[in-house]
């Protein structure tokens, strides 16, 4: 970098520049006019250098400084060096800001920064989708214009942010958010919002599970206890009463045993304790057996039809795949009015897999229940389900069995038209069995 000249050197340079004008003017007898001419030349030269400086700073920004001499060379060089320092610092700051924004965008939660007056400073993309902000259009707007719940506003006003606050997302009434507020700077705050909808649903499912298991076990135990209290050792019951009591206790024992077995099966499936055995299952033969059992369950009061491709075998656990088929077909029998039809099919898909479909012409299921049908003990109609002998665990078992086959249960239903339960098994589980015909 150039060594800047001091004021004495600058004065010396001005004197040396004007001295020839003074000597020539003295020689011709006009020293004052000659000095004025020198000052005019000096002013023009400085004005020209100023023009170069302005043109460089505003037109040719980023380019090298213009060539010059004397003090202006020092000025141009000094400005250029300062520009380089500022550009380097600006680039470093831009990198830091970009890293901060990338880090904030990678957060699994909504994040925003707001001032003491609740005006928005910054927010990430999740805050836009979960809380309804738009960036940068909403910068400077108050966050309580978007989050208007009175409880949340009271939480902001309290300034007591030790505990999180739960609120419903303004974008969807089905999304529950947990908000935490922490200081960011002297007069700024950070709000972090996390989607806890699934956690809340799991808590509710756990509560429902405990309540339903207690109810399902308490009912048969109450029946058995009532009969046992009547049957003392010294009391010989009437044969008719004993027959009824024995039948009822046997039915309730079978019901409890079935419930416990289903719970154990579901627990094993959820804990991945069921290992798929690599056996080849004849699906068409298996479905024929299940349909016969369904006709027995129905007392032949439903029209059950089966259309199964006899060449589509599946490599799976016969116990598991039988459980999936039977749960869906038996459910169709239980919840379809007598005299209605049930169509069962097992067909090849274009991708090489196989699709199972169970279509009934029953009463249908309201749309608001469809997403929760595979929850344990979830029932659309509590009384009707118990009357039909269902435990509320069948579809949960089907869901976990299909997960072992990389498949999902698809449910569609229309009120007063019927319901359709289906799933598609990927091609890698399907075995094509070619039938050889002797001539």
N, C-alpha and C positions, 0 to 999 in steps of 0.2 A: 504493500500500500504506500502511496506517496506521503512524504513528510510535508505537512501543511506549512506554508510560510507564515512568519509572524508579521505583525503590523509594520515593523520597521522596514522589513524587506519589501512589503507591498508599497510602502511610501517611496522607497528608493526606486522601484520599477516605474512608478508613475512619473517621478522626476526625470528619470533617464528617457522616458518616452516623450516628455514635453520639452526637454532641453534643446533638441534640434530646432523645434518651432520657435523657441525664444531667441536662439542665436541668429537664425535666419531673419526673424522679424527685427532684431536689433540692427542687423547689417543694413536692412532696407528702411530703418527708421519707424517701423510699425510693430513694436514688440507686443503690445496689448492685443492687437488684432490677430497676430500670429499665434499667441497663446490661446485666444478664443477658438481659432481654427483647430488647434491641437485638441482642445477639450471636445469640440464637435466630432472630430475623428474618433477620439476615445469613446465618446457616447455612442456613435454609430456602431463601433466594433462591439461594445457591450450589448447594445440592442440586438445586434446580429446573434451574439452568443445566447442571449435570452430567448430569441426565436428558436434557435437550435434546441435549447433546453425544453421549451414548451412542446415543440414538435416531437421530441424524444419521449417526454413523459406521457403525452396524451395520444399521440398517433402511433409511434413505434414502440409501444410498451413491450418490454421483454428483450428488445434488441440491445446490441452493444452501444455504448455512448458514442456520440459523434466525436470526431477528431478535433482537438483544439490545443491551444498553447497557453502558457501562463497560468493565471489564477483560475481561469475557466476549466483548464484541464484538471486541476485539483478538485474543483466543484463537481465536474462530471464523474471523476473517478470516485469521489466520496459518496455521491448519490448511488452510483452503481454498486459499490460495496455494501451499502446499507440495504439496497434492494435485494441483493443476494442473501444477506442475513435474514431479512424479513420473509423472503420466499422460502428459505429452508425451514424457518420456524413455522410458517403457515402450512407447509407440507407435513411437518411433524404433527402439528395440531390436527390437520385433516385426517391423518392416519389414526390418531388417538380417538377422534370423534367417530370415524368409521368403525373402528374396533368396538367402541362402546355401543354403537347402534347395532352392529352385528351380534354382539353379546346379548343385548337386550332383546333382539328379534329371535335369538335361539332359545330364550327362556320358554318353559312350558306354560307360563302364566301370563296373564295380561299385566302390563306395567305402564304406569303413567306418572308424570311429575307435575305438581301443581304448586302455585304460590300460596302465600298466607291468605290472600283474598279469594282463593279457590279457582283462580284462572288457570287454564291448562297451559303447560309449558311444552310438554312432549309426551307422546304415547307410542307404543309399539303396535304391530299389526293385530295381535290378539286382543288388545284393548279396543281396537276398532270393531272387530267381529263380535266380541263378547259384551262390550259395554256401549256400543253404538256411536263411538267417536269417528270423526273423519279427519285425516291428517293430510296436509297442514291447514285445511279450511277452518277447523275448530280451535286453532291455536289462539289463546287469549280469551276464549269463551269460558264461562264458569262451569265447573263439572257438575254442580248441583242442578244445572239446567237439563242435564241428561239423566242423572241418578236422583230422581225426585222423591223416592220413598221417604216419608217423614222420619222413620226410624234411622235411616242412614244419615239424614241431615242432622238429626239430634246427635248421632255418633260423631259427626264432624265437629259439631259445636262443642261437644264435651271435652275434646282434646285429650281424652283418656284412651290411648290406643294400645294398652297393654294386652287386651284380648281381641281376637278377630271378630269380625262382624259378618253375618250371613245375610245375603239379599238375593232376590230374584233378578236374573238378567233382564235388562230392558229390551233385549232382542228376542227373548223367548221365555215364556212363563214356566217352561219345563226345565230350565237350567238354573241350578242353584250355585251361587258363587260365595266363596269365603274371602273376605277382604282384610288385608292387613295394611296399616299405615305406619311409616317410619320416617324420621327426619332425613332430608337429603342435603340441604345446605342451611344457612342461617334462617332464611325466610322461605324455604321450599320443602315440600314433602313428597314422598314416594308412596304410591298406592299399588299394591300387588293383589290381583284377584285370581283365585284358583277355582276351577270347575270341580265341585264336589258332588255333582249330581249322582254319579255312580256310587260314591261312598254312602250317600244318604239312602239310595235305593237298596244297597247291601244291608245297611242297618235295619231298614224297614223289612227286608226279606228275612233277616235273622229273627226279628221280633215276630213276624208272621209265622215263621217256621216253628219257633218254640211254642207259640199259641196253638198252631194247628196240630202239631204232634201231641201236645198235651190233651187237646180235645179228642183227637182220633183214638188215643189210647184210653182216655177216661171213659168214653162211652161204652166200649165193650167190657171194660173192667167193672163198671157200675152194674151192667146187666148180670155179669157172672156173680158178683158179690151179692146182689139181691137174691138170686136163686140159691146161692150157698147158705145165706142166712135162713132161708126157709127150710132147707134140708139139713136138719140136725141128726145126730147119730141115733137118737131115740125115736125119731119121727120117720116112719116109712111113708113116703109120699104115694099119692094115688097114681096108678100107672099112666093115666092120661096126662096128669100134671108132670110126672117125671119125664115122659116122652117129649113133651113140649120144652121142659127145662133143658133136657139133654141136647135137643136139637138146637136151641138158642145158644147154649154155651159152646157147643161145637162150632156153630157158625161164627160166633164172636172170636173164638180161639183161632180159627182159620183166618179171619180178617186181620187180627193182630199179627199173626205169623206172616201173612202176606205183606203187611205194612212194614214190618221189621226187615223182611228180606229185600223189599224195594229200597228201603233206606240204606241198607248195607251195599246193595248194588250201586246206588247213586253215589255213595261215598267212595267206593272203589273207582268208579269212573271219573269222579272229580279229582281224585288223588293220583290218577294215571296208574292205578294198580292192576287194571285189566290189560293184559298183553294180548294183542291180536295173534291168534294162531293162524299159520299159513295153510289152512285147509281149503279145498275147493268145495264151495257150497252150491248145490243144485237149487237155484232160487225158484224156478217154476214148480218143482216138486214141493219145496217148503211152503210156497204160497198156497198150493192146493190143499195142504194139510191145515194151514191156518184158516183158510176160507171154510173148510168143513167144520172146524171148531167154532167159527163165527156163526155159521148156520145153526149149530147146536145152541150157542148162547142166545141166538135170536129166536129159537123155537121155529125156525123156518118162516118167520113172519116178515123178513126183508128179502128183497130181490138182490142177491149179491152175485155180480158177474166178475169173472177173472179173465184177463187177456195178458198172458205172460209169454215172453219169448223163451222157448225151451232150450235155446242154444246159448243163452247168456248166463254164465256161471259167475260167481264172485269169490275172490280169494279173501277170506275173512274168518272171523269167529262165528260159527253157526249159532252159538248161544246169543251173541250180541245182535246179529242181524235178524234173528228170529224175534228177539225182544222188540226191536224197532218196528218190524212189520206188524207184529201182533198188537202192539200198543195202539198203532194208528187204526188198524182194521177194527179192533174191538171197541175203540172209542167211537168209531162211526156207527157201530151197531147200538151202543148204549145211548147215543144222543140223537139218533135218527128215528123219527116216529115210525111205528109199525106200518107196513104196507109200502114204504118208500124204497127207493133203489140205492145201491152202493156199488160203484164201479172201481175195480182194482186193476192196475196195469203195471207191467214191467217191460219197458221197451228200450231199444238201443238209441243213443243220441248220435247226432252228426259228428261229434268230437270223438266218438269211440267209447264213451261211457254208457251208463244205463240209468234210466229215470224210473222211479217208483211213484205212482200216483194213486191216491185214495180219494175218490170223489163221491160225495153223498148228496142227497136232495132233502136234507133236513131243514131245520128252522133258521140256520145260519148263526153267525156270531157277530155282535156289534163291533164296529171298527175299533173302538177305544180299548177293547180287550185283546186284540190280536198280538200286540207287541209283548204282552205279559203272559201269554199262555204257557210258555216253557218254564216259568218260575215254579219253584217247588210249592205245592199246595195251593197254587192260584186257581180259583174257580170263578167261572162266569156266573153260575147260579149255584150257591152253596147247597140248598136243599135238594135240587134236582141231581147234583153230582153224587151226594150221599145215597139218594134213593137208587141211583143206577149202579152203586157199588164201586165207584171210582175213588181212588185215594188222592188224586191231585199230583201224583209223582210221575205218571207215565210219560208225558211230553218232556219233562226234564231229563228222564233217562234217554229218550230218543235223541234229544239235542246232544248229549254227551257221547252217545254211541256214534252219531254222525260226525262229530268232531274228530273221532278216531279214524274216520274215513275221509277226512278233509272235505266234508260236505255240510250243508246247512239245511234246516227244515224250512220249507217255504209254505206259508199259510195264506190262503185267500178265501174270503167268505162274503156272501151277500144274504142279507136278511130275507127270509121266506123263499130263498132259492136253493141254498146249500153251501157247503164248505168243501175246500180242496186242500189236502195235505200232501206235499210231494217233496222229494229230494233227489239229487243227481249224484251218483257214485262216479268218481273220475275213472278214466280209462285204465289207469295202472292197477286198479283193483279188479277189473273185469277180465274174465277168461272166456274166450270163444270156443264153444264145444261144437264141433262139426259132426252132424249125424251122418253115418255111412249107411246107405241103403243097398242091400244085397239084391243083385239082379237074378 
